[in-house]
């Protein structure tokens, strides 16, 4: 037993979803708003992919973390209520998928505040988790998140267990991610936007995700898998996610957790650095 995780778990697993919808494509190039092909590519996520994903998670009784840009929450006001009704976490993901590293401080503050306001109105409380669009944070992001009262960030890539980020504005839990455990590099393809990924076989992607889980499980680490409903929401890809879930479930002492739950646990395990 490694002693890191609650309930004597050997490995903690989180499934997370970035509900980018159209916002990521509009942010990439505003003219895409006038290109129905690209817009409907994004719209597939909240319209078709997300309901499929929610049904799969319910079947396996898994509570997940969802990161919703403010723009998507505004244009699809049913998203957040449906997530909360099923016990999932909702986190901040910009307004229209703005990468903080491309903003100045005033712009980054405005995006944070706008997203907080929209999510708070729909959730009844402020979001506690944050994931930077494209995982592209600025040197200010951690301090700003602490200043605005966030519990954790999930954008950095230098570990595979949580850790405490200490900033001049307070403490923050970091939930590390990896491109290896993200569906975008494997599946994303949009010729109009110049995004020409390898369009991998879902079977090969599941094989990679399972192999990484096996390694992290053996070492007693944390497994955070990031997906996008417009990509993983297609039937063949969702089937491979299910295959991955079944494999994970076949191992003893695995605990699925939302990232807000894991962040609170991590702070409780490090009482000298509580927010």
C-alpha positions as CSV (number, residue, x, y, z in Angstrom):
1,X,0.0,0.0,0.0
2,X,1.5,3.3,-1.0
3,X,-0.4,5.4,1.5
4,X,-1.1,8.3,-0.8
5,X,-4.7,7.8,-1.6
6,X,-8.0,7.5,0.4
7,X,-9.5,4.1,1.3
8,X,-6.1,2.4,0.8
9,X,-6.4,2.8,-2.9
10,X,-3.5,1.8,-5.1
11,X,-4.4,4.3,-7.8
12,X,-6.8,7.2,-8.1
13,X,-8.5,7.7,-11.5
14,X,-10.2,10.8,-12.9
15,X,-12.1,11.1,-16.1
16,X,-12.4,14.7,-17.3
17,X,-14.0,16.3,-20.3
18,X,-13.5,19.7,-21.9
19,X,-16.8,20.8,-23.3
20,X,-15.3,23.1,-25.9
21,X,-18.1,22.9,-28.5
22,X,-17.8,25.8,-31.0
23,X,-15.8,28.0,-28.7
24,X,-12.4,26.6,-29.5
25,X,-12.8,26.9,-33.2
26,X,-14.2,30.5,-33.0
27,X,-11.2,31.5,-30.8
28,X,-8.8,29.9,-33.3
29,X,-10.2,32.1,-36.1
30,X,-13.3,34.3,-35.8
31,X,-14.1,33.8,-39.4
32,X,-14.9,30.1,-38.6
33,X,-18.2,31.4,-37.2
34,X,-19.3,31.8,-40.8
35,X,-18.2,28.2,-41.8
36,X,-21.0,25.8,-40.9
37,X,-18.8,22.8,-41.4
38,X,-16.4,23.8,-38.7
39,X,-19.2,25.1,-36.4
40,X,-21.1,21.8,-36.6
41,X,-17.9,19.9,-36.0
42,X,-17.8,21.6,-32.6
43,X,-21.5,21.5,-32.0
44,X,-21.5,17.7,-32.2
45,X,-19.9,17.8,-28.7
46,X,-22.7,19.3,-26.6
47,X,-25.5,18.2,-29.0
48,X,-24.7,14.5,-29.5
49,X,-21.4,13.5,-27.8
50,X,-22.1,14.8,-24.3
51,X,-25.4,12.9,-23.8
52,X,-23.7,9.7,-24.9
53,X,-20.9,10.3,-22.5
54,X,-23.2,11.0,-19.6
55,X,-25.1,7.8,-20.2
56,X,-21.9,5.8,-20.2
57,X,-20.7,7.4,-17.0
58,X,-24.1,6.7,-15.4
59,X,-23.9,3.0,-16.5
60,X,-20.6,2.6,-14.6
61,X,-21.5,4.9,-11.7
62,X,-18.6,7.2,-12.3
63,X,-18.6,10.9,-11.3
64,X,-16.3,13.0,-13.6
65,X,-15.0,16.5,-14.0
66,X,-16.3,18.7,-16.8
67,X,-14.6,22.0,-17.9
68,X,-17.1,24.3,-19.6
69,X,-16.2,27.6,-21.4
70,X,-18.6,30.4,-20.4
71,X,-19.6,30.8,-24.1
72,X,-20.8,27.2,-24.2
73,X,-22.7,27.6,-20.9
74,X,-24.5,30.6,-22.3
75,X,-25.3,29.1,-25.7
76,X,-26.3,25.7,-24.2
77,X,-28.0,26.6,-20.8
78,X,-29.0,22.9,-20.4
79,X,-25.3,21.7,-20.1
80,X,-24.5,22.7,-16.5
81,X,-27.9,21.6,-15.0
82,X,-27.6,18.2,-16.6
83,X,-24.0,17.8,-15.3
84,X,-24.9,18.8,-11.8
85,X,-28.0,16.7,-11.7
86,X,-25.9,13.6,-12.3
87,X,-23.3,14.5,-9.7
88,X,-20.5,15.7,-11.8
89,X,-18.1,18.5,-11.2
90,X,-18.2,21.7,-13.3
91,X,-14.9,23.7,-13.7
92,X,-13.8,26.9,-15.4
93,X,-12.4,26.7,-18.9
94,X,-12.2,30.3,-20.1
95,X,-15.0,32.2,-21.8
96,X,-14.4,31.4,-25.4
97,X,-11.4,29.1,-24.9
98,X,-8.8,31.8,-24.5
99,X,-5.3,30.6,-23.8
100,X,-4.0,32.7,-20.8
101,X,-0.4,32.7,-22.2
102,X,-1.7,34.8,-25.1
103,X,-3.4,37.4,-22.9
104,X,-2.1,40.4,-20.9
105,X,-3.0,40.6,-17.2
106,X,-6.0,42.7,-17.6
107,X,-7.4,40.4,-20.4
108,X,-6.7,37.3,-18.3
109,X,-8.6,38.8,-15.3
110,X,-11.5,39.8,-17.5
111,X,-11.8,36.2,-18.9
112,X,-11.5,34.7,-15.4
113,X,-14.2,37.0,-14.0
114,X,-16.6,36.5,-17.0
115,X,-16.3,32.8,-16.8
116,X,-16.8,32.8,-13.0
117,X,-19.9,35.0,-13.3
118,X,-21.6,32.8,-15.9
119,X,-20.8,29.5,-14.1
120,X,-21.8,30.9,-10.7
121,X,-25.1,32.1,-12.1
122,X,-25.9,28.7,-13.4
123,X,-24.4,26.6,-10.6
124,X,-25.4,28.7,-7.6
125,X,-21.8,28.8,-6.5
126,X,-18.3,29.7,-7.8
127,X,-16.4,27.0,-9.6
128,X,-13.5,25.7,-7.6
129,X,-11.5,24.0,-10.4
130,X,-9.8,25.5,-13.4
131,X,-8.3,24.1,-16.5
132,X,-6.6,26.4,-19.0
133,X,-7.7,26.2,-22.6
134,X,-5.0,24.3,-24.5
135,X,-3.3,23.9,-21.1
136,X,-1.5,27.1,-22.1
137,X,-1.2,29.0,-18.8
138,X,0.6,32.3,-18.3
139,X,3.2,33.0,-15.6
140,X,0.4,34.9,-13.7
141,X,-2.2,32.2,-13.9
142,X,-1.5,30.4,-10.7
143,X,-1.4,33.6,-8.6
144,X,-4.6,34.8,-10.2
145,X,-6.4,31.6,-9.5
146,X,-5.4,31.7,-5.9
147,X,-6.5,35.3,-5.7
148,X,-9.9,34.5,-7.1
149,X,-10.4,31.6,-4.6
150,X,-9.9,28.6,-6.8
151,X,-9.1,25.3,-5.1
152,X,-7.0,23.8,-7.9
153,X,-5.6,24.0,-11.4
154,X,-5.3,21.2,-13.9
155,X,-3.0,22.5,-16.6
156,X,0.6,21.6,-15.8
157,X,2.6,18.5,-16.8
158,X,5.5,18.0,-14.4
159,X,4.2,15.1,-12.3
160,X,1.6,12.4,-12.1
161,X,0.4,13.0,-8.6
162,X,-1.1,16.2,-7.2
163,X,1.1,18.8,-5.5
164,X,0.8,22.2,-3.9
165,X,1.5,25.3,-5.9
166,X,2.6,28.2,-3.6
167,X,1.9,31.6,-5.0
168,X,2.2,35.2,-3.7
169,X,-1.7,35.1,-3.4
170,X,-2.0,31.8,-1.6
171,X,-1.9,28.1,-2.2
172,X,-3.4,26.0,-5.0
173,X,-3.5,22.3,-5.7
174,X,-2.1,21.3,-9.1
175,X,-3.6,18.3,-10.8
176,X,-1.1,17.4,-13.5
177,X,-2.2,16.4,-17.0
178,X,-0.4,14.9,-20.0
179,X,-1.0,15.1,-23.8
180,X,-0.5,11.3,-23.8
181,X,-3.8,11.1,-21.9
182,X,-5.8,13.5,-24.0
183,X,-7.9,12.5,-27.0
184,X,-7.1,15.7,-29.1
185,X,-3.7,14.6,-30.4
186,X,-5.1,11.3,-31.5
187,X,-8.5,12.2,-33.0
188,X,-8.7,15.9,-33.9
189,X,-9.0,16.7,-37.6
190,X,-10.3,19.8,-39.3
191,X,-8.8,20.7,-42.6
192,X,-10.3,24.2,-42.7
193,X,-8.4,25.0,-39.4
194,X,-5.2,23.3,-40.4
195,X,-5.7,20.7,-37.7
196,X,-4.7,17.4,-39.4
197,X,-4.1,14.9,-36.6
198,X,-3.3,11.3,-37.3
199,X,-7.0,10.2,-36.8
200,X,-5.9,7.2,-34.9
201,X,-7.8,4.0,-34.5
202,X,-9.9,4.1,-31.3
203,X,-8.5,0.6,-30.5
204,X,-4.9,1.8,-30.7
205,X,-5.8,4.8,-28.5
206,X,-7.4,2.6,-25.9
207,X,-4.3,0.4,-26.0
208,X,-2.1,3.4,-25.3
209,X,-4.4,4.7,-22.5
210,X,-4.5,1.3,-20.9
211,X,-0.7,0.8,-21.0
212,X,-0.2,4.2,-19.3
213,X,-2.8,3.2,-16.6
214,X,-1.0,-0.1,-16.0
215,X,2.3,1.8,-15.4
216,X,0.8,4.4,-13.1
217,X,-1.2,1.7,-11.3
218,X,1.9,-0.3,-10.7
219,X,3.7,2.7,-9.2
220,X,0.7,3.8,-7.2
221,X,0.3,7.1,-9.0
222,X,-2.7,9.2,-10.3
223,X,-4.4,8.7,-13.7
224,X,-6.2,11.8,-15.2
225,X,-7.7,11.2,-18.6
226,X,-8.8,14.2,-20.6
227,X,-11.4,14.0,-23.4
228,X,-13.6,16.2,-25.6
229,X,-17.3,15.3,-26.3
230,X,-16.9,16.4,-29.9
231,X,-14.2,13.8,-30.3
232,X,-14.7,10.9,-27.8
233,X,-18.5,11.3,-28.2
234,X,-18.5,9.3,-31.4
235,X,-19.6,5.7,-31.0
236,X,-16.4,3.9,-31.9
237,X,-14.3,6.1,-29.7
238,X,-16.8,5.9,-26.8
239,X,-16.6,2.1,-27.1
240,X,-12.8,2.4,-26.6
241,X,-13.3,4.6,-23.6
242,X,-15.6,1.9,-22.2
243,X,-12.9,-0.7,-22.9
244,X,-10.5,1.4,-20.9
245,X,-12.9,1.8,-18.0
246,X,-13.5,-1.9,-17.9
247,X,-9.8,-2.6,-17.8
248,X,-9.3,-0.1,-15.0
249,X,-12.2,-1.6,-13.1
250,X,-10.6,-5.0,-13.4
251,X,-7.8,-4.0,-11.1
252,X,-8.3,-4.1,-7.3
253,X,-8.1,-0.9,-5.1
254,X,-8.8,1.6,-7.8
255,X,-10.8,4.7,-6.8
256,X,-12.5,7.0,-9.3
257,X,-12.7,10.6,-8.0
258,X,-13.7,14.1,-9.2
259,X,-10.8,16.4,-9.2
260,X,-12.4,18.8,-6.7
261,X,-12.7,15.8,-4.3
262,X,-9.2,14.8,-4.9
263,X,-7.9,18.3,-4.4
264,X,-9.7,18.6,-1.0
265,X,-8.3,15.3,0.0
266,X,-4.8,16.4,-1.0
267,X,-5.1,19.6,1.1
268,X,-6.3,17.6,4.1
269,X,-3.2,15.4,3.7
270,X,-1.0,18.5,3.7
271,X,-2.6,20.6,6.5
272,X,0.3,23.1,6.8
273,X,-0.6,24.4,3.3
274,X,-4.4,24.6,3.4
275,X,-6.0,27.4,1.5
